[in-house]
C-alpha cells in the first residue's frame, strides 16, 4: 500500500468520452441539445400535471416526482461533462467528486423506488379497482414518496461515508465522464472489502426489492387480465401500463449495464455506453415515452397549445 492518503488527493481526472478532438464541437452540440431536451421535457411534464386538474391523481403525482428526479440526475452529470469538453480541463475536486457520486446515487435510487411505487399504483388500479380510492389515498401517496426520498438519501449517505474513509494514491484517473462509486473503489489503495460488502448486500437489496416488487405487481396484473380476457381490456391495460413497462425496462437495463460492466472485467467502451444511456439518454426519453403513449398527457398538452394559440 502506498503511503499517500486521501488528504493528498485534491482532485480527480475524468477521462470522459473517447471523442476525437475534431469532433468535440459536434458532440458538444449533441449533448447540449439532449440536456436541454431532458430539462424542458421533464419540466413540461411537471407543469402539465400541475396545470390540469384531471391529472391530479396518484399515478401522475408519482410521475411528476420521477420527472423531477430525472432533471437532477441529468443535471448532476451532463453540465460537468459539457464544461470539460469545452475547456479541455477534465478535473474535478475531491469534494466535488464525492458530492457528484452521492447525488447520482440519490436520484438513481429515487428513480428505482418511484418506478416500484408506480407499479404498485397500477396493480391497485387494475386488480382492485373498487378499492383504488380508499387504498391510494393522499396520505399513502405522500408517505410513499417521502419514504422513497428518505431511503435514497440514507443509501447515498451510507456509501459516501464509507468512501471518504478510503485512501487514494497516485492514480487519480476515472475512466468515465462522472464520478461513480465502482470507478472510485477501483482506484483506491485502501481495503475496500467493507464497501463491496455493503454494495452487494444493502446496495443489492435497494435494487432487487423494488425490482421484484415491480415484477410481482405485473404478474398479478397479468393474471387478473387473463382471468377474463377481452381485446378491449387488454388494450386498456397495455395503454395504461405500456409506458411504465418501457421505462422500467430502459432503467433496469441501463443500470445493470453501468454496474455489471463496472464491477466486471468488460471493456471500458461498454461501461461508457451504459453510463451515457443511464445518465443522458434515459432521462431524456422518459417525457417522450409518457407523452406519446399517454392520452391524458397528450390531451393536457393539446389544451395548453390551444390556449397559447388563442392568446396570440
Buried (B, 14 or more C-beta within 10 A) or exposed (E): EEEEBBEBBEEBBBBBBEBEEEEBEEBBEEBBEBBEBBBEBBBBBBBBBEEBEEBEBBBBBBBBBBBBBBBBBBBBBBEBBBEBBEEEEBBBEBEBBBBBBBBBBBBBBBBBBBBBBBBBBBBBBBBBEEEBEEBBEEEBBEEBBEEBBEBBBEBBEBBBEBBEEBBBBEBBBBBBBBBBBBBBBBBBBBEBEEBBEBBEEEBEEBBEEBBEBBEBBBEBBEEBBEEEEEEEBEEEBEEBBBBBBBBBEBBBBBBBBBBBBBBEEEEBEBBBBBBBBBBBBBBBBBBEBBBEBBEBBBBBBEBBEEEEEEEE
